[in-house]
Amino acid sequence: MITEKEILNALTKIIDPDFNRDIVSLGFVQNIKIDGKDVSFDIALTTPACPVKDEFQRQAETLVKALGFQNVVIRMTTLPRKTASTLQNTQSTLKDIKSIIAVSSCKGGVGKSTMAAHLALELARRGFKVGLVDTDIHGPSVPALFDLHNVKMFVNKERQFIPLEVHNLKIMSFGFLLGESPAVMRGPMVTQYVNQILHGTAWGELDYLFIDMPPGTGDIQLTITQSVALSGAVIITTRQTLSLVDVARGILMFEKVNVPILGIIENMSYFICNNCDKKHYIFGGSADQSLKDRFGLDILAEVPLLPQFTAKIDHDNGPLANEFIMTAVDNTMRALGKSNILQKQIPTIRFDASNTFLKWPDGEELKVNNRALRLSCRCALCVNEMTGQLMLKEENIKADIAPTACMPLGNYAIGINWNDGHTSGIYPYQTIRKLAES
């Protein structure tokens, strides 16, 4: 008779591409039941929309049947994890949502709402239960994006808003309540309305809820991050200088409130000429210059200028499948899955007048010269975005340059406040390693 040990041994041949480990050692294989020539078991995924779900199932069935089983039943489930419930409001309607993802830009005009809507719609198109909430009180974009004007909102018997539903996507926006009138109100009232549409909407059970964050790093953003246990954040940006300055601010904001950053979507990255099929980078840069080098974060997608993203969502036919959005969703789900499993490997950081020192829990130590580290800054204030030319001059760095404060940023970088007043630089660990080696 074939044993459970033999089944597990066979399944060790399935390697998770994100962890570079087999699914057995990761604890994904569960509840094995053997009945003669029949066997059933679970493969628990890190997130319901895991892009390798079908491949895992196919490989597992092939490997286990090769042992001699006739019938193999594989249930694809999800690992138990802390639900994205509220931190403070026990009556919140968010309690039955598995993952809540903030979509942020910290600067308007980069296509954040458009990207948030298309990410949510793509997951809904794949059959998942998805919601989208527009939390921009002063300038809600979702009503215009979905062409939903002068709609009637209803409440249930619990006095909760009933979200609108478009293409199997549940949608809520303050703009549905406000209509075409401007929102003239101050901080406390704004916070009250944000909480109301977040925690007082009848979302029901959802796999994913996307929060279209308002631009900036002020009261509304803090209200959201403090009242909701966010599963992660996706940052939308262009390569335009002012946008990248705000990206750095957004990264620092999310790290300070312990929200894992899943990665960056570079929107309006380039356009392709009809005559030459060449990528033209509107805001500078090129194919071999990635924002990952600047921030240390994964680039989830580089989305070009496309007519599809300048139009309203089609109510009749729904959004067309788009390869760039599909890539962004796949990479976002993989990043979400990794963040659910991987622990932060944060180094301890100390510095003196000459050097900065980093030491990781596994024993790795790095020492880098302060002056070299300051000169390595690739923020939008130190590098010309269009040409890539370094604007920071060595002769302008004072002899006693040194940090005044250092902040570890997840598993990817550190933020440094310098004694020359510079605070917008983010220094990826890969950059620091190269400097230490040289």
Protein Blocks (a to p, Z undefined) as FASTA:
>chain_A
ZZfklmmmmmmmpccfklopafklnopaghiacehjaccdddddfbfklmklmmmmmmmm
mmmmmnopabdcddddddddddfbdfklmmbcklmpfbdcdddehighiommmmmmmmmm
mmmmnopacddddfbfklcfklmmnopghiacdddfkopacdddeehiacddfklmnoma
dcdddfklmmmmmmmmmmmccebjafbdcddddedjdfklmmmmmmpccfbdcddddfbf
klmmmmmmmmmmmmmnopacfbdcdehkbccdfklopacdfkgpjfklcfklmnopacfb
dcdddfklmpccdfknopaddfklmmmmmmmmmmmmmmmmmccddddddddfkbccdddf
kopacdddfklmmmmpccfklpcfknopafbdfklpcfkbccfbdcdehjlbccdddfeo
pakbccdfklmmmmmmZZ
